[in-house]
């Protein structure tokens, strides 16, 4: 049961962060380059949830043994 909750939270964090990454694609209309976009994304807290969510999913899928 604990693994299912961790997996669910990880998927939720990934979904939120990907949603905001897609929203922030609008910075290209202001003349940002791709590297500027990557730096911009890495500074946003809601997009840093991507890394946390990925780690939680890996932990949730890890087999005991």
Secondary structure, 3 states (H helix, E strand, C coil): CHHHHHHHHHHHHHHHHHHHHHHHHHHHHHCCCHHHHHHHHHHCHHHHHHHHHHHHHHHHHCCCC
